[in-house]
Amino acid sequence: MELREMAYFLAASQTLHFTRAAALCGVTQPTLTRGIQKLEKELGAPLFVREGGTTHLTALGRMVQPRIEDIVARSRSVRKQASLHLRLQGSDLRLGVMCSLGPARFGALLGRFRTAQPGIDISLTDATPDRLSELLLQGDLDAALMVQPEAFHERLKPEPLYAERYLVACAPSHPFAGRRSIAMRDMDGQAYLYRMNCEHRDILRDHLQAAGARLVSACRSEREDWIQCLVAAGMGVCFLPEFSAVQAGLVLRPVEDAPVARQVCLVTVAGRRWPAPLARFVEATRRTRFTNGHSCDQPNTRCASV
């Protein structure tokens, strides 16, 4: 059965007049009649009885009418949704965000993107790099903002956005706060708050061991906000990416003898066709200059230093 024939049937069932039904459908009366006859042939029995100047539905016609109405309505809904999607209305962007990535660099970018594309519904999924890679390959995410210390999966395509150093975070009352920089050997004996999702923890550990520094574990957590809050409260120190701080009161100091850094990337699946919302987001990201902890559109917007 074709949708066109079902539309002819519905018009005729509503008007009970083939000429008026043909006018509603924008076709000639013979065209409508042939379409209904084809539908009747597929169903195996007449749908209408025409007696003299009157037309009415058969028992089969009355039975299939609500079902055909439902099919046609669903088809129209699908076409409407497809049209809205192509016009970026009612479409969605599924974006993965690495759980240790600070929001400061992307808040303004996402805000501007939402203003420019109000019809796109943005969903953010927070996860570890391994989990984000898995969701990308499964098709559950369109793209991800993430870091991968080792090589990315061969099917993933990273596009570098910016690099950020690992700094030492401490409370204003900590002795480190009065210094311009910290050496790895200075970490020896420090109460340390372990960020369980730190993707560079093995690299940082190796630098500490090379400097002969041993940390004293004060707390471990997968929650970045909890670790930062405890650091600000004076419970201990931690290594923290320089643009990840969201807790007020943190003091950040560079490491002078072991400058560890990470490369933040926008990652998509190589060879996979981008849906329109993702194409717009990649375009917006490429127009953005990331500097001094903020994101700015090029070329007319300036960023304030922090």
Backbone as numpy.savetxt, mean C-alpha at the origin, in Angstrom:
# Nx Ny Nz CAx CAy CAz Cx Cy Cz
-25.70 -17.28 -22.74 -26.54 -16.08 -22.74 -25.66 -14.83 -22.74
-26.05 -13.86 -23.53 -25.32 -12.62 -23.60 -26.07 -11.55 -22.82
-25.31 -10.62 -22.24 -25.92 -9.54 -21.47 -26.87 -8.71 -22.31
-26.53 -8.52 -23.57 -27.40 -7.72 -24.44 -28.78 -8.36 -24.56
-28.80 -9.67 -24.74 -30.08 -10.37 -24.86 -30.87 -10.32 -23.56
-30.15 -10.43 -22.43 -30.84 -10.34 -21.14 -31.42 -8.95 -20.93
-30.71 -7.91 -21.41 -31.23 -6.54 -21.30 -32.49 -6.39 -22.15
-32.51 -7.00 -23.33 -33.72 -6.97 -24.17 -34.89 -7.62 -23.43
-34.62 -8.76 -22.80 -35.68 -9.46 -22.07 -36.23 -8.60 -20.94
-35.34 -7.96 -20.17 -35.81 -7.14 -19.05 -36.63 -5.96 -19.53
-36.20 -5.33 -20.62 -36.98 -4.20 -21.14 -38.36 -4.66 -21.59
-38.44 -5.82 -22.24 -39.73 -6.32 -22.69 -40.60 -6.77 -21.52
-39.99 -7.33 -20.47 -40.77 -7.78 -19.31 -41.33 -6.60 -18.53
-40.62 -5.45 -18.59 -41.09 -4.26 -17.88 -42.18 -3.53 -18.65
-42.05 -3.48 -19.98 -43.03 -2.74 -20.78 -44.15 -3.62 -21.31
-43.87 -4.94 -21.44 -44.81 -5.88 -22.06 -45.25 -5.35 -23.43
-44.26 -4.74 -24.10 -44.51 -4.19 -25.43 -43.17 -4.16 -26.17
-43.05 -4.98 -27.21 -41.77 -5.15 -27.87 -41.29 -3.87 -28.56
-42.18 -3.10 -29.12 -41.76 -1.87 -29.80 -41.22 -0.85 -28.81
-41.94 -0.67 -27.69 -41.45 0.27 -26.67 -40.16 -0.25 -26.03
-40.07 -1.57 -25.84 -38.84 -2.15 -25.28 -37.66 -1.91 -26.21
-37.87 -2.04 -27.51 -36.80 -1.80 -28.47 -36.34 -0.34 -28.41
-37.29 0.58 -28.26 -36.93 1.99 -28.15 -36.09 2.25 -26.90
-36.45 1.60 -25.78 -35.68 1.76 -24.55 -34.24 1.26 -24.72
-34.09 0.19 -25.50 -32.77 -0.41 -25.69 -31.99 0.25 -26.83
-32.65 1.13 -27.59 -31.98 1.80 -28.69 -31.73 0.91 -29.88
-32.60 -0.07 -30.11 -32.48 -0.98 -31.25 -33.83 -1.04 -31.97
-33.81 -1.68 -33.11 -35.07 -1.87 -33.83 -35.86 -3.00 -33.19
-37.18 -3.00 -33.46 -38.02 -4.05 -32.87 -37.63 -5.44 -33.38
-37.30 -5.63 -34.67 -36.86 -6.95 -35.12 -35.58 -7.42 -34.42
-34.65 -6.48 -34.17 -33.40 -6.85 -33.48 -33.70 -7.34 -32.07
-34.57 -6.63 -31.36 -34.94 -7.05 -30.01 -35.63 -8.41 -30.03
-36.54 -8.61 -31.00 -37.26 -9.87 -31.08 -36.30 -11.04 -31.32
-35.31 -10.84 -32.22 -34.35 -11.91 -32.50 -33.51 -12.22 -31.25
-33.15 -11.18 -30.51 -32.36 -11.40 -29.30 -33.13 -12.21 -28.27
-34.43 -11.89 -28.09 -35.25 -12.63 -27.12 -35.47 -14.06 -27.60
-35.68 -14.24 -28.91 -35.85 -15.59 -29.45 -34.59 -16.43 -29.24
-33.43 -15.82 -29.37 -32.18 -16.54 -29.13 -32.08 -16.95 -27.67
-32.49 -16.06 -26.76 -32.48 -16.38 -25.34 -33.45 -17.51 -25.03
-34.62 -17.47 -25.64 -35.61 -18.53 -25.44 -35.09 -19.88 -25.94
-34.35 -19.84 -27.05 -33.80 -21.08 -27.59 -32.78 -21.67 -26.62
-31.94 -20.82 -26.02 -30.95 -21.31 -25.08 -31.59 -21.86 -23.81
-32.71 -21.26 -23.38 -33.39 -21.72 -22.17 -34.33 -22.89 -22.44
-34.68 -23.09 -23.70 -35.48 -24.26 -24.07 -36.98 -24.08 -24.01
-37.48 -22.85 -23.80 -38.92 -22.62 -23.74 -39.20 -21.14 -23.91
-40.43 -20.78 -24.32 -40.78 -19.37 -24.50 -40.76 -18.60 -23.18
-40.43 -17.32 -23.29 -40.44 -16.42 -22.13 -41.65 -15.50 -22.16
-42.22 -15.31 -23.35 -43.38 -14.44 -23.51 -44.47 -15.17 -24.29
-45.69 -14.78 -24.00 -46.83 -15.20 -24.80 -47.43 -13.95 -25.40
-47.56 -13.93 -26.75 -48.15 -12.78 -27.43 -49.49 -13.21 -28.00
-50.54 -12.64 -27.43 -51.90 -12.98 -27.83 -52.61 -11.72 -28.30
-52.80 -11.66 -29.60 -53.45 -10.48 -30.14 -52.61 -9.25 -29.89
-53.18 -8.28 -29.21 -52.45 -7.05 -28.93 -51.82 -7.03 -27.56
-51.83 -8.15 -26.87 -51.26 -8.18 -25.51 -50.07 -9.14 -25.45
-49.17 -8.84 -24.51 -47.98 -9.66 -24.27 -47.84 -9.87 -22.77
-47.55 -11.09 -22.36 -47.31 -11.33 -20.94 -46.25 -12.43 -20.79
-45.66 -12.48 -19.60 -44.62 -13.45 -19.32 -45.19 -14.85 -19.11
-44.44 -15.84 -19.55 -44.79 -17.22 -19.24 -44.32 -17.54 -17.82
-44.63 -18.74 -17.35 -44.17 -19.15 -16.03 -42.65 -19.15 -15.97
-42.00 -19.61 -17.05 -40.54 -19.60 -17.11 -40.03 -18.16 -17.07
-40.70 -17.27 -17.82 -40.29 -15.87 -17.84 -40.36 -15.24 -16.46
-41.45 -15.56 -15.72 -41.57 -15.00 -14.37 -40.51 -15.56 -13.43
-40.13 -16.82 -13.65 -39.14 -17.45 -12.78 -37.75 -16.86 -13.00
-37.37 -16.65 -14.26 -36.00 -16.20 -14.54 -35.84 -14.69 -14.44
-36.94 -13.95 -14.42 -36.84 -12.49 -14.42 -35.98 -11.94 -13.27
-36.24 -12.32 -12.00 -35.41 -11.76 -10.92 -33.95 -12.18 -11.01
-33.71 -13.40 -11.52 -32.33 -13.85 -11.63 -31.58 -13.09 -12.71
-32.26 -12.84 -13.82 -31.63 -12.06 -14.89 -31.44 -10.62 -14.46
-32.38 -10.08 -13.70 -32.21 -8.72 -13.18 -30.95 -8.63 -12.31
-30.73 -9.67 -11.50 -29.56 -9.67 -10.63 -28.27 -9.75 -11.44
-28.26 -10.58 -12.48 -27.06 -10.71 -13.33 -26.74 -9.39 -14.00
-27.76 -8.74 -14.57 -27.55 -7.48 -15.28 -27.10 -6.39 -14.31
-27.69 -6.35 -13.11 -27.30 -5.35 -12.11 -25.86 -5.54 -11.69
-25.46 -6.80 -11.48 -24.08 -7.07 -11.08 -23.11 -6.67 -12.19
-23.50 -6.93 -13.43 -22.65 -6.57 -14.55 -22.48 -5.06 -14.63
-23.55 -4.33 -14.44 -23.46 -2.87 -14.47 -22.59 -2.35 -13.33
-22.70 -2.99 -12.16 -21.88 -2.59 -11.02 -20.40 -2.81 -11.29
-20.07 -3.96 -11.91 -18.68 -4.25 -12.24 -18.14 -3.23 -13.23
-18.94 -2.91 -14.26 -18.50 -1.93 -15.25 -18.30 -0.55 -14.62
-19.20 -0.20 -13.70 -19.07 1.10 -13.03 -17.81 1.15 -12.18
-17.55 0.07 -11.43 -16.36 0.03 -10.60 -15.09 0.06 -11.45
-15.12 -0.64 -12.58 -13.96 -0.62 -13.47 -13.72 0.78 -14.02
-14.80 1.46 -14.37 -14.68 2.82 -14.89 -14.11 3.76 -13.83
-14.60 3.63 -12.60 -14.09 4.47 -11.51 -12.62 4.17 -11.25
-12.26 2.89 -11.31 -10.87 2.50 -11.07 -9.95 3.11 -12.12
-10.36 3.07 -13.37 -9.54 3.64 -14.44 -9.41 5.14 -14.30
-10.39 5.78 -13.67 -10.32 7.22 -13.41 -9.75 7.51 -12.04
-9.16 6.46 -11.38 -8.56 6.56 -10.06 -9.54 7.05 -9.01
-10.79 6.59 -9.13 -11.81 6.86 -8.12 -12.23 5.52 -7.53
-12.10 5.39 -6.21 -12.46 4.13 -5.58 -11.43 3.03 -5.78
-10.20 3.40 -6.18 -9.13 2.40 -6.32 -8.27 2.43 -5.08
-7.39 1.44 -4.95 -6.60 1.36 -3.73 -5.12 1.15 -4.04
-4.28 1.59 -3.10 -2.84 1.41 -3.15 -2.43 0.66 -1.90
-1.91 -0.55 -2.07 -1.51 -1.39 -0.94 0.00 -1.25 -0.75
0.38 -0.52 0.27 1.78 -0.17 0.48 2.31 -0.83 1.74
3.41 -1.54 1.61 4.07 -2.13 2.76 5.11 -1.17 3.32
5.25 -1.14 4.64 6.21 -0.26 5.30 6.99 -1.09 6.32
8.30 -1.08 6.21 9.13 -1.81 7.15 8.91 -1.27 8.56
8.77 -2.16 9.52 8.35 -1.78 10.87 9.36 -0.89 11.58
10.63 -0.89 11.16 11.62 -0.03 11.80 11.82 1.28 11.06
10.98 1.54 10.07 11.11 2.75 9.26 10.31 3.88 9.90
10.95 5.01 10.13 10.26 6.14 10.73 9.33 6.82 9.74
8.21 7.37 10.21 7.23 7.99 9.32 7.58 9.41 8.88
8.57 10.05 9.53 8.81 11.47 9.28 9.10 11.77 7.81
9.82 10.89 7.16 10.22 11.17 5.77 9.08 10.94 4.78
8.04 10.24 5.18 6.99 9.90 4.23 5.64 10.55 4.53
5.51 11.15 5.71 4.23 11.75 6.07 3.80 12.82 5.08
4.71 13.75 4.78 4.38 14.84 3.86 4.13 14.30 2.45
4.94 13.32 2.02 4.76 12.73 0.69 3.37 12.10 0.56
2.98 11.30 1.54 1.67 10.65 1.49 0.55 11.67 1.57
0.76 12.73 2.35 -0.25 13.77 2.44 -0.46 14.48 1.12
0.63 14.82 0.44 0.52 15.47 -0.86 -0.09 14.53 -1.89
0.29 13.26 -1.82 -0.25 12.28 -2.76 -1.75 12.14 -2.59
-2.21 12.09 -1.35 -3.64 11.99 -1.07 -4.40 13.21 -1.57
-3.81 14.39 -1.41 -4.44 15.61 -1.91 -4.56 15.60 -3.42
-3.50 15.13 -4.09 -3.50 15.10 -5.55 -4.37 13.98 -6.10
-4.51 12.86 -5.35 -5.26 11.69 -5.82 -6.27 11.29 -4.74
-7.31 12.10 -4.51 -8.23 11.81 -3.40 -9.04 10.54 -3.58
-9.11 10.01 -4.80 -9.88 8.80 -5.03 -9.14 7.52 -4.70
-7.86 7.62 -4.39 -7.07 6.43 -4.10 -7.06 6.18 -2.59
-7.49 5.00 -2.20 -7.51 4.60 -0.80 -6.18 3.92 -0.47
-5.40 4.52 0.43 -4.08 4.00 0.77 -4.16 3.10 2.00
-3.64 1.90 1.89 -3.54 1.02 3.06 -2.07 0.73 3.32
-1.66 0.81 4.60 -0.28 0.59 5.00 -0.19 -0.70 5.81
0.73 -1.57 5.41 0.97 -2.82 6.12 2.36 -2.78 6.74
2.44 -2.90 8.04 3.69 -2.82 8.80 4.23 -4.23 9.01
5.48 -4.47 8.60 6.04 -5.82 8.73 7.56 -5.78 8.62
8.18 -6.92 8.86 9.63 -7.07 8.71 9.99 -7.19 7.23
11.27 -6.99 6.87 11.66 -7.11 5.46 11.30 -8.46 4.84
11.53 -9.56 5.56 11.22 -10.88 5.01 9.73 -11.01 4.72
8.90 -10.54 5.65 7.46 -10.63 5.47 6.99 -9.72 4.34
7.56 -8.53 4.23 7.17 -7.63 3.14 7.54 -8.25 1.78
8.71 -8.86 1.71 9.11 -9.52 0.45 8.12 -10.62 0.09
7.71 -11.37 1.08 6.75 -12.45 0.85 5.41 -11.91 0.36
4.93 -10.84 0.98 3.64 -10.26 0.58 3.71 -9.66 -0.82
4.85 -9.07 -1.16 5.02 -8.53 -2.51 4.95 -9.65 -3.55
5.69 -10.72 -3.32 5.75 -11.82 -4.29 4.40 -12.53 -4.42
3.62 -12.54 -3.33 2.30 -13.17 -3.36 1.25 -12.29 -4.03
1.58 -11.03 -4.27 0.62 -10.12 -4.87 -0.29 -9.45 -3.87
0.03 -9.55 -2.58 -0.80 -8.93 -1.54 -0.42 -7.48 -1.28
0.71 -7.03 -1.83 1.13 -5.64 -1.75 1.50 -5.15 -3.15
1.28 -3.86 -3.40 1.68 -3.26 -4.67 3.15 -2.84 -4.64
3.59 -2.33 -3.50 4.97 -1.87 -3.34 5.29 -1.84 -1.86
6.57 -1.68 -1.53 6.97 -1.61 -0.13 8.12 -0.63 0.04
8.09 0.08 1.16 9.19 0.95 1.56 10.00 0.15 2.57
11.24 -0.20 2.21 11.95 -1.15 3.05 13.46 -1.10 2.83
14.13 -1.83 3.70 15.58 -1.99 3.68 15.88 -3.48 3.66
16.92 -3.87 2.94 17.34 -5.27 2.94 18.87 -5.30 3.04
19.41 -5.69 4.20 20.87 -5.70 4.35 21.56 -6.59 3.33
20.94 -7.73 3.00 21.50 -8.60 1.98 20.84 -8.28 0.65
21.15 -9.07 -0.36 20.57 -8.85 -1.68 19.07 -9.11 -1.65
18.33 -8.30 -2.41 16.90 -8.53 -2.53 16.64 -9.80 -3.34
15.44 -10.35 -3.16 15.03 -11.50 -3.96 15.13 -11.13 -5.44
15.51 -12.11 -6.27 15.76 -11.84 -7.69 14.55 -11.29 -8.42
13.34 -11.53 -7.90 12.13 -11.03 -8.56 11.73 -9.64 -8.08
12.45 -9.12 -7.09 12.11 -7.80 -6.55 13.00 -6.73 -7.16
12.41 -5.57 -7.39 13.14 -4.46 -8.00 13.19 -3.29 -7.01
14.34 -3.03 -6.38 14.46 -1.90 -5.45 14.84 -0.62 -6.17
14.23 0.48 -5.75 14.57 1.80 -6.28 15.02 2.65 -5.09
16.32 2.94 -4.97 16.82 3.67 -3.80 16.17 5.04 -3.64
15.85 5.37 -2.40 15.25 6.67 -2.08 16.22 7.55 -1.30
16.79 7.02 -0.22 17.74 7.78 0.58 18.50 6.82 1.50
19.62 7.30 2.01 20.40 6.55 2.99 20.27 7.23 4.34
20.34 6.45 5.40 20.34 7.03 6.74 21.32 6.29 7.63
22.01 7.05 8.46 23.01 6.50 9.36 22.34 5.92 10.61
23.07 5.03 11.27 22.68 4.58 12.59 23.38 5.48 13.61
22.60 6.06 14.50 23.11 6.94 15.54 22.86 6.30 16.90
23.50 6.84 17.92 23.24 6.41 19.29 22.16 7.33 19.86
21.07 6.75 20.37 19.99 7.51 20.97 20.09 7.41 22.49
19.91 8.55 23.14 19.97 8.57 24.60 19.03 9.63 25.14
18.88 9.68 26.45 18.06 10.70 27.10 18.88 11.96 27.29
18.24 13.12 27.44 18.98 14.37 27.67 19.85 14.33 28.92
19.47 13.50 29.88 20.23 13.42 31.13 21.42 12.47 31.03
21.54 11.73 29.95 22.63 10.76 29.81 23.94 11.50 29.48
25.08 10.99 29.97 26.38 11.64 29.67 26.66 11.77 28.17
26.14 10.84 27.34 26.35 10.93 25.89 25.75 12.21 25.31
24.70 12.74 25.94 24.01 13.91 25.40 24.91 15.13 25.35
25.94 15.18 26.20 26.85 16.31 26.23 28.01 16.17 25.27
28.04 15.14 24.46 29.15 14.91 23.55 28.70 15.09 22.11
29.63 15.42 21.22 29.31 15.62 19.80 29.22 14.29 19.05
29.97 13.29 19.49 29.94 11.98 18.84 30.32 10.91 19.86
30.04 9.65 19.47 30.30 8.51 20.36 31.19 7.51 19.62
32.14 6.93 20.32 32.95 5.84 19.75 32.36 4.51 20.19
32.57 3.49 19.39 32.03 2.17 19.73 32.53 1.68 21.08
33.77 2.00 21.43 34.30 1.55 22.72 33.56 2.20 23.88
32.93 3.40 23.63 32.19 4.08 24.68 30.91 3.33 25.06
30.49 2.40 24.20 29.26 1.64 24.46 29.49 0.53 25.49
30.76 0.28 25.83 31.05 -0.80 26.78 30.39 -0.53 28.13
29.61 -1.51 28.60 28.94 -1.41 29.89 27.66 -0.62 29.89
27.24 -0.11 28.73 26.03 0.69 28.68 24.77 -0.19 28.77
23.80 0.28 29.54 22.49 -0.38 29.55 21.86 -0.18 28.17
21.53 -1.30 27.52 21.10 -1.22 26.12 19.68 -1.73 25.95
18.92 -1.02 25.12 17.54 -1.38 24.79 17.53 -1.96 23.38
17.26 -3.24 23.28 17.38 -3.95 22.01 16.13 -3.79 21.16
16.31 -3.26 19.95 15.24 -3.18 18.94 15.25 -4.53 18.20
14.28 -5.37 18.49 14.30 -6.74 17.98 14.19 -6.80 16.46
13.60 -5.78 15.84 13.44 -5.79 14.39 14.51 -4.99 13.67
15.60 -4.68 14.37 16.71 -3.97 13.72 17.38 -4.90 12.72
17.29 -4.55 11.44 17.81 -5.44 10.40 19.35 -5.42 10.33
20.01 -4.44 10.98 21.47 -4.36 10.98 22.07 -4.75 12.33
21.34 -5.48 13.15 21.83 -5.78 14.49 23.11 -6.62 14.45
23.22 -7.54 13.48 24.43 -8.36 13.41 25.65 -7.51 13.03
25.46 -6.57 12.13 26.56 -5.69 11.73 27.00 -4.81 12.90
26.03 -4.26 13.61 26.35 -3.43 14.77 27.05 -4.26 15.86
26.60 -5.49 16.06 27.22 -6.37 17.05 28.68 -6.63 16.70
28.96 -6.85 15.41 30.33 -7.10 14.99 31.22 -5.89 15.26
30.70 -4.69 15.04 31.49 -3.48 15.31 31.75 -3.34 16.81
30.76 -3.67 17.62 30.94 -3.59 19.06 32.00 -4.59 19.53
31.94 -5.80 19.01 32.92 -6.81 19.40 34.33 -6.41 18.97
34.44 -5.82 17.78 35.75 -5.39 17.30 36.34 -4.29 18.19
35.46 -3.48 18.79 35.92 -2.40 19.67 36.07 -2.88 21.11
35.75 -4.13 21.41 35.84 -4.65 22.75 34.76 -4.14 23.67
33.62 -3.76 23.10 32.52 -3.21 23.91 31.46 -4.28 24.13
31.03 -4.39 25.39 29.96 -5.31 25.74 28.80 -4.52 26.31
27.60 -4.81 25.81 26.41 -4.11 26.26 25.76 -4.86 27.42
25.03 -4.14 28.22 24.24 -4.73 29.30 22.78 -4.63 28.90
22.14 -5.77 28.69 20.76 -5.77 28.22 19.82 -5.23 29.30
19.08 -4.17 28.94 18.09 -3.59 29.85 16.67 -3.99 29.47
16.42 -4.15 28.16 15.08 -4.51 27.70 15.15 -4.88 26.23
14.26 -5.75 25.79 14.12 -6.12 24.39 12.66 -5.97 23.98
12.44 -5.45 22.79 11.06 -5.29 22.33 11.01 -5.18 20.81
9.91 -5.69 20.24 9.66 -5.51 18.81 9.00 -4.16 18.53
8.57 -3.49 19.59 7.88 -2.21 19.44 8.90 -1.08 19.42
9.03 -0.41 18.26 9.96 0.71 18.13 9.55 1.86 19.05
8.25 2.12 19.17 7.80 3.24 20.00 8.12 3.00 21.47
8.01 1.75 21.93 8.33 1.44 23.33 9.82 1.64 23.61
10.66 1.15 22.71 12.10 1.31 22.90 12.47 2.78 22.97
11.94 3.58 22.06 12.27 5.01 22.05 11.77 5.70 23.32
10.59 5.32 23.78 10.05 5.90 25.00 10.92 5.57 26.21
11.41 4.33 26.27 12.25 3.92 27.38 13.62 4.60 27.33
14.14 4.81 26.13 15.39 5.55 25.99 15.21 6.97 26.51
14.13 7.62 26.06 13.87 9.00 26.50 13.68 9.10 28.00
13.18 8.01 28.61 12.97 7.99 30.06 14.25 7.72 30.84
15.36 7.47 30.12 16.63 7.26 30.79 16.94 5.83 31.18
16.23 4.87 30.61 16.43 3.47 30.97 17.69 2.89 30.33
18.14 3.48 29.23 19.31 2.97 28.55 19.48 3.68 27.22
20.36 3.15 26.37 20.63 3.72 25.06 20.32 2.68 23.99
20.29 3.11 22.73 20.13 2.16 21.62 20.69 2.77 20.35
20.97 1.92 19.39 21.29 2.39 18.04 19.97 2.62 17.32
19.86 3.75 16.62 18.60 4.12 15.99 18.87 4.78 14.65
18.18 4.36 13.57 18.32 5.07 12.30 17.96 6.55 12.48
18.70 7.43 11.83 18.61 8.85 12.16 17.26 9.49 11.85
16.48 8.91 10.96 15.18 9.51 10.64 14.02 8.71 11.22
14.31 7.82 12.16 13.27 6.97 12.72 12.72 7.49 14.05
13.36 8.49 14.63 12.94 8.97 15.94 11.57 9.63 15.86
10.63 9.17 16.70 9.30 9.78 16.80 9.01 10.21 18.23
9.85 9.82 19.16 9.65 10.14 20.57 10.31 11.47 20.91
9.56 12.39 21.50 10.12 13.65 21.94 11.14 13.41 23.06
12.19 14.22 23.07 13.17 14.12 24.14 14.36 13.23 23.85
14.40 12.60 22.69 15.56 11.78 22.34 16.72 12.66 21.89
17.92 12.28 22.28 19.13 12.93 21.80 19.87 11.93 20.93
20.26 12.34 19.73 20.93 11.45 18.78 22.36 11.92 18.55
23.29 10.99 18.63 24.69 11.31 18.42 25.32 10.34 17.42
26.13 10.83 16.47 26.76 9.94 15.48 27.85 9.08 16.10
28.11 7.94 15.44 29.18 7.04 15.86 30.41 7.38 15.03
31.46 7.79 15.67 32.60 8.35 14.94 33.47 7.31 14.26
33.53 6.09 14.78 34.49 5.11 14.26 33.84 3.93 13.55
32.51 3.90 13.44 31.82 2.79 12.76 30.54 3.32 12.11
30.71 4.08 11.04 29.54 4.70 10.41 28.68 3.70 9.63
27.78 3.04 10.34 26.87 2.08 9.71 25.66 2.84 9.15
25.25 2.50 7.93 24.11 3.17 7.30 23.26 2.13 6.58
22.04 2.51 6.27 21.15 1.63 5.50 20.53 2.41 4.35
20.20 1.70 3.29 19.60 2.29 2.09 18.12 1.96 2.06
17.28 2.98 2.15 15.83 2.80 2.10 15.39 2.82 0.64
14.57 1.83 0.25 14.17 1.67 -1.15 12.66 1.56 -1.28
12.17 1.95 -2.44 10.80 1.62 -2.85 10.91 0.35 -3.69
10.27 -0.72 -3.24 10.45 -2.03 -3.85 9.16 -2.48 -4.52
9.28 -2.91 -5.77 8.17 -3.50 -6.52 8.61 -4.85 -7.07
7.68 -5.54 -7.71 8.00 -6.85 -8.30 8.40 -6.64 -9.75
9.59 -7.07 -10.11 10.10 -6.89 -11.46 9.21 -7.59 -12.48
8.88 -6.88 -13.57 8.09 -7.46 -14.65 6.60 -7.45 -14.42
6.14 -7.12 -13.21 4.70 -7.09 -12.94 4.13 -5.74 -13.38
3.04 -5.80 -14.10 2.43 -4.55 -14.57 1.89 -3.75 -13.39
2.22 -2.47 -13.36 1.77 -1.62 -12.27 0.31 -1.20 -12.46
-0.53 -1.34 -11.45 -1.86 -0.73 -11.53 -1.72 0.79 -11.52
-2.75 1.48 -11.98 -2.67 2.93 -12.11 -2.32 3.63 -10.80
-2.91 3.25 -9.63 -2.53 3.94 -8.39 -1.05 3.81 -8.07
-0.47 2.63 -8.31 0.95 2.45 -8.03 1.79 3.29 -8.98
1.41 3.35 -10.25 2.16 4.16 -11.21 2.18 5.62 -10.78
1.05 6.13 -10.29 1.00 7.51 -9.81 1.87 7.70 -8.57
1.88 6.71 -7.68 2.68 6.83 -6.46 4.16 6.80 -6.79
4.58 5.91 -7.68 5.99 5.86 -8.07 6.40 7.19 -8.70
5.52 7.73 -9.52 5.81 9.02 -10.15 5.98 10.11 -9.09
5.09 10.13 -8.09 5.19 11.12 -7.02 6.47 10.94 -6.21
6.84 9.68 -5.97 8.05 9.40 -5.20 9.29 9.86 -5.96
9.31 9.65 -7.26 10.47 10.06 -8.06 10.60 11.58 -8.14
9.50 12.29 -7.97 9.56 13.75 -7.98 9.99 14.32 -6.63
10.12 13.46 -5.64 10.41 13.91 -4.28 11.90 13.85 -3.98
12.41 14.92 -3.36 13.78 14.96 -2.90 13.77 14.73 -1.39
14.42 13.70 -0.93 14.48 13.41 0.49 15.74 14.04 1.07
15.56 14.95 2.01 16.71 15.63 2.60 16.37 16.16 3.97
17.34 16.15 4.88 17.21 16.72 6.22 16.02 16.19 6.99
15.70 14.92 6.77 14.64 14.32 7.57 13.25 14.57 7.04
13.11 15.28 5.90 11.79 15.56 5.34 11.77 15.16 3.88
10.60 15.20 3.27 10.49 14.94 1.83 9.94 16.19 1.18
10.52 16.55 0.02 10.12 17.77 -0.66 9.90 17.49 -2.13
8.89 18.11 -2.71 8.71 18.04 -4.14 9.78 18.89 -4.82
10.29 18.41 -5.92 11.20 19.20 -6.72 10.38 19.92 -7.80
10.85 21.11 -8.29 12.07 21.75 -7.84 11.81 22.97 -6.96
10.54 23.27 -6.63 10.22 24.55 -6.03 10.12 24.56 -4.52
10.06 23.40 -3.88 9.86 23.35 -2.44 11.18 23.17 -1.71
11.35 23.94 -0.66 12.55 23.80 0.16 12.21 23.12 1.48
13.19 22.38 1.98 12.99 21.68 3.24 13.69 22.44 4.34
13.08 22.48 5.50 13.71 23.08 6.67 14.67 22.09 7.29
15.79 22.57 7.78 16.74 21.70 8.46 16.23 21.34 9.84
16.68 20.18 10.35 16.33 19.78 11.70 17.62 19.61 12.52
